[in-house]
């Protein structure tokens, strides 16, 4: 039920877009007194993805959205001032950032129970009778995040990675996260042209092929 609630809320963001190893670090230094001093170890939480809800881009409206579930219990934003980045992976294993996602285009549903206000786009608001925002109480067992893509295209079937900077999130104990690249599988990435007929044809082509296969199979059995 909680995952369904997140999907419903994140779809509001999506519709708005369419329409309008824990690592520790230490360093040994020599102080002024000549004595060796050791910096305290910093513990951080590894970021793990549970699933990709959706990832798409509409070239007609030049808008899109991505939604993920992290297998983490983050409760708030951390101290990092860096942006989340959308990246591609090179053949040598390195990553190239193609888009930066600012917090104004990011929504995070943190673990635990919190109140959120989701604002629809102007066109969606008009459809909902001028509704300015939707107030919801969300009780998440894990961390969910969704972000908008505005003139930041992604290609259907191509694999992308969401880079979450170190200390971007914190858990209930105030422990920050390790920097991490979260994979968005190519099978989860869709793209649309903005032309309804073309997009419907692309969406339903698999269904049509499956139905055609079924008809042909039944015909062969009847012979």
N, C-alpha and C positions, 0 to 999 in steps of 0.2 A: 504493500500500500504506500509506503514511504517513497519507494522508487517511482511508483506511478505518479505521486504528487510532484516529485521533482521533474519528471518528464513533462507533465502538464504545464508547470510553471516555465520550464525552459522553452517549451514550444511557444509560449507567449512571446518570448524574446525572438525565437526563430520566425514566427509569423510577422512580428514587427519589422524584422530585417527584410523579409520578402516584400512586404507591402511598403513600405516607405524606404656485509659490509657496513656498519656505521663508522664514519670516518672521524678520527680525532687528529688534532694538530698540536704539535709541541715544538718549542724552539729553545735551545740552550744558549744563553748569553752570559757574558762576563760583565759584572757590575763594576761600578767605580772603585769598590773596595777590593776588586780582584777576585771576589768569590763568584762561583758559578751559580746562576739563578735559572730556574726552569719555569717557563710559562705554563699555566694550568691548561689541561686538555679541555677542548671544547667538544661536547657531544652533540650530535645532530641526528635527526630522524631521516631515514631513507624514504623517498617518495615512491609509492607503488600504485600502478593503475589497476583498477578492477575491470572497467569496461569503457568503451566509447559509445555514447548514445547516438550521436549523429555528427556529421561534418559535411557542409555543402556550401556552394556559392552559386548565386544567380547572376549571370553576366548581363542580363537585361536591366535589373535594378542596381547592379554592382554592390550587392549586399549578400552576406552569408552568415553562418554561425557554426560554432563547434561546442559540443557538450561532452563532458567526461565525468566519470566517477573514480575517485582516488581511494585506494584501500588504506586510508589514513584517518586519524581522528584530530585533524587540525581544528582549532576553535577560534582563530583570529588571524589577521594579517600580522606579519613580522616587521622587522626593522629595515628590510631591503627596500631601496628606492628604485631598483631596476624594474624594467617591464618584462612581462612574460613575452616570449618570442615564438613565432612559428617558423620552423626550420625544415630544411631538406638534408638528407645524408649523402655525403660524397662517397665515391668508391674506396677512398683510403680510410674511411671510418670517421672522418671529421664531419662537422655540421656547418651548414651555411644558413644564417638567419635571413628570412625573406620578408617577414612582417613583425612589427612590434605591437603588442596589445596593451594599451593603457588601462588603468583600473576603471576609467569611466566607461569602457566597453566590456568590462568583466563583471560577472556576478558570481559570487561564491556562496554556496550553502554549506556552512560549517557544521561539524559534528555537534550534536546536542540540539536543544530546542531554542529557536530564536524567531524574532518577528522580522519579516521582510516586507518591503513595498516594491512591487513590480510595476513599472510605468510602461504602458503600451505606446506604440507609435501614434502619431496624429490620426492617420487613416484608420488604424484599428480602434482607437479611442472613439472615433466617430461612429464606427460600426457597433460599438458597445454603448451607444447613447451618451457619449461625452465623458465616459469614465476616465478620471485622471490617473488613478493607480489602483492596484489590487493589493490589499493587505492580507498577508497570510502568515500563519504560524507553522514553521517547519521543524520537525524533529528528525534529524538525520543521524543514522548510525555511522555514516562515513562522510567524507568530504566530496561535495559535488561542485563543479564549476562549469560555467558556460560563458563564451565570449562572442561578440559580434565581429564580423569582418565587413569593413566598409571600404570599398575600392581596394580590397586586398584579396585577390583571386586565389583559388585553389583548383586543381584539375582533377576531374573524375578519375578514380582508380589509382591515383598517385599517393605514395606513402609520405606522410609528414610527421614531424615531431614537435611537441610543445615543450619548450624549455622553461622550466620553473626555476628562477634564481635562488641561490642559497639564502636562507632566512626570510623567504617571501611569506611563509606561513609559520605559525607556532601552535604547539599543542597545549593542553590544559596545564602542563607544568612549565610552560614558557620556553620549551625547547624548540629551536628552529629546525628547518628542513635542510637537507643536503640539496645542492643543485642537481637537477635531474632532467633528462630528455625522455618525454613520455610519447610513445609511438601511437600515431593515428593510422591504423591499417588502411591500405588502399581500398580494400573491400568496403570500408565504411564511408569513403569520400564520394560525394555525388556533386554533379554540376548541372545547372539549368540555363536555358537560353533566354527565358522570359517570355517566349512564345508558347502559349498554352497548348496548342495542338502538337507542336514538336516535343514539348516536355512530356505530355501525356503519352505520346507514342513511345518515347524512351522508357518511361516508367512502366508501361504495360507490355512492352515487347516480350519480356520474359514470361509473363502470364500467357500471352498469346501463343508463344512458342510451345509452352507446356501444354496448353489446351489442344493445339494442333497435333502435338505428339500423341496425346491421349486419343484423339479422334482417329488418327492413322493406325494406332495400335488396335483399337476396337474394330476398325474396318478389316484389318488383316486377320483378326481372330474370327470374324464372321464369314470370311471367305471359305 
